[in-house]
């Protein structure tokens, strides 16, 4: 968790996904930040379709290695969805990235600590079976994301099945199913109202 990938302009300022010329992956060694890797962005000429754009960023992700945190000026569109689906943490800043690396890392540590405290979010239905109401959670604790709420249970070996009430199926869960990590049973109860049964494999 001590690596941050930054999308940069030619002048080494933080850039958007589409305008970036390259990516620098910074790693913290004791008290100083060093550049572990530079990834050049080679964009295809001409008009690109949705699939081409998605593939471009999927290929970029393969170059990131252990890095799961990125920094851009604006997080939106197809590039953002690709990184979100791959479980990246995305931060928005402008200017010199060196000013924000420690702030991002402190924020990541704080989020991880908060996530570790969330084991009482779910209601235990029976041994190995838990219920999480993301709709209620969004109202009572909007700072807690679906990932922060669900991940502690996914990582708990004693949990076999999670029932989730939500207004939409979190894309990162769909990605995990597509990767063969979990199985999802999705039932639409009403408009923007779903019951999802998550089974661990």
C-alpha positions in Angstrom: 0.0 0.0 0.0 3.0 2.3 -0.1 2.8 2.9 -3.9 0.9 5.7 -5.7 0.5 6.0 -9.5 0.2 9.6 -10.8 -1.1 10.6 -14.2 1.1 13.4 -15.4 1.4 16.1 -18.0 4.6 17.0 -19.9 5.4 19.5 -17.2 5.1 16.9 -14.4 1.8 18.3 -13.1 -1.1 16.0 -12.2 -3.2 15.4 -15.3 -6.5 13.9 -16.3 -6.7 10.3 -17.6 -7.1 11.4 -21.2 -4.5 14.3 -21.2 -1.7 12.4 -19.4 1.5 11.8 -21.3 2.9 9.3 -18.8 2.4 7.8 -15.3 5.0 7.8 -12.5 4.6 5.2 -9.8 6.0 6.6 -6.5 7.1 4.3 -3.7 7.8 5.5 -0.1 11.2 4.3 1.2 11.2 5.2 4.9 10.6 9.0 4.9 11.2 9.8 1.2 9.2 9.2 -2.0 11.1 7.7 -4.9 10.1 6.9 -8.5 9.7 3.2 -8.9 8.6 3.2 -12.5 7.6 5.4 -15.4 4.9 4.2 -17.8 4.6 6.0 -21.1 1.1 6.3 -22.5 1.0 5.4 -26.2 -2.4 6.4 -27.5 -3.9 5.1 -30.7 -4.4 7.8 -33.4 -7.9 8.6 -34.7 -11.3 8.2 -33.1 -11.5 5.4 -30.5 -14.6 3.5 -29.5 -15.6 2.6 -26.0 -14.0 -0.9 -26.3 -10.7 0.5 -27.5 -10.6 3.0 -24.7 -11.4 0.4 -22.1 -8.7 -2.0 -23.5 -6.2 0.8 -23.5 -6.6 1.3 -19.8 -6.8 -2.4 -19.0 -3.4 -2.8 -20.6 -2.1 0.2 -18.6 -3.2 -1.5 -15.4 -1.0 -4.5 -16.2 2.0 -2.2 -15.8 1.1 -1.1 -12.3 2.2 -4.2 -10.4 1.5 -3.9 -6.7 0.2 -0.3 -7.0 -3.5 0.0 -6.3 -3.7 3.8 -5.7 -3.8 6.5 -8.4 -4.0 10.3 -8.6 -5.6 12.3 -11.3 -7.2 15.8 -11.7 -10.7 14.5 -12.5 -11.9 10.9 -12.0 -14.8 10.2 -14.4 -15.7 8.3 -17.6 -14.5 5.0 -19.0 -10.9 5.2 -17.5 -12.3 5.8 -14.0 -14.7 2.8 -14.4 -11.9 0.6 -15.5 -9.7 1.4 -12.5 -12.8 1.2 -10.2 -13.6 -2.2 -11.4 -10.1 -3.3 -10.7 -10.4 -2.2 -7.1 -8.1 0.9 -7.4 -8.4 3.8 -4.9 -8.6 7.0 -6.9 -7.7 10.5 -5.6 -8.3 13.9 -7.2 -5.7 16.7 -7.0 -4.2 19.4 -9.1 -0.6 20.7 -9.4 2.6 19.1 -8.1 2.0 15.5 -7.0 4.8 15.6 -4.4 2.7 18.0 -2.3 0.0 15.3 -1.9 1.6 11.9 -1.7 1.8 11.9 2.1 -1.8 13.2 2.3 -3.0 10.4 0.1 -1.1 7.7 2.1 -2.5 9.1 5.4 -6.0 9.0 3.9 -5.5 5.4 2.7 -4.4 4.3 6.2 -7.4 6.1 7.8 -9.8 4.4 5.4 -8.2 1.0 6.1 -8.5 1.5 9.9 -12.2 2.6 9.4 -12.8 -0.5 7.3 -11.3 -2.7 10.0 -13.8 -1.3 12.5 -16.8 -2.2 10.4 -17.4 -5.8 11.4 -20.6 -4.8 13.2 -22.1 -3.3 10.0 -23.7 -6.7 9.1 -26.4 -8.5 10.9 -25.7 -12.2 11.6 -28.5 -14.3 10.3 -26.9 -17.6 11.2 -23.4 -19.1 11.3 -21.5 -18.0 8.2 -24.5 -16.0 6.8 -24.6 -12.2 7.2 -26.9 -9.4 6.0 -25.7 -5.9 4.9 -28.2 -3.1 4.0 -26.2 -0.7 1.8 -29.3 1.5 1.4 -29.5 2.1 5.1 -25.8 2.5 5.4 -25.7 5.2 2.8 -28.2 7.2 4.9 -26.6 6.6 8.3 -22.9 6.4 7.4 -22.4 7.9 3.9 -18.6 8.0 4.4 -18.5 4.2 4.3 -18.3 2.8 0.8 -19.8 -0.5 -0.3 -16.2 -1.9 -0.5 -15.4 -0.8 3.0 -18.6 -2.4 4.3 -18.4 -5.7 2.5 -14.6 -6.4 2.2 -14.1 -7.3 5.9 -16.7 -10.1 5.6 -15.2 -11.3 2.3 -11.8 -11.6 4.0 -13.3 -13.4 7.0 -12.9 -17.2 6.5 -15.9 -17.8 8.8 -18.3 -15.9 6.5 -19.7 -18.1 3.6 -22.6 -16.1 2.4 -23.6 -12.4 2.4 -27.1 -11.1 1.6 -26.9 -7.5 0.4 -29.7 -4.9 0.0 -28.7 -2.2 -2.5 -30.0 0.3 -5.0 -27.5 -1.1 -7.6 -25.1 -4.0 -7.7 -21.6 -2.6 -6.9 -19.5 -2.9 -10.1 -16.4 -4.1 -8.1 -18.5 -7.1 -7.0 -19.5 -7.9 -10.6 -15.8 -7.8 -11.5 -15.0 -10.3 -8.7 -17.7 -12.6 -10.1 -16.3 -12.3 -13.6 -12.9 -13.2 -12.2 -14.3 -16.3 -10.6 -13.7 -15.2 -7.1 -17.4 -15.1 -5.9 -20.8 -16.1 -7.1 -23.7 -13.5 -7.2 -27.4 -14.2 -7.3 -29.2 -10.9 -8.1 -32.9 -10.4 -7.6 -34.6 -7.1 -8.5 -37.2 -6.3 -5.8 -38.3 -3.0 -7.3 -37.1 0.2 -9.0 -33.5 0.8 -7.8 -33.9 -1.9 -5.2 -32.0 -5.2 -5.3 -31.3 -8.2 -3.1 -27.9 -9.8 -3.9 -26.8 -13.1 -2.5 -23.0 -13.3 -2.5 -21.5 -16.7 -2.1 -17.7 -17.2 -1.6 -16.0 -19.8 -3.7 
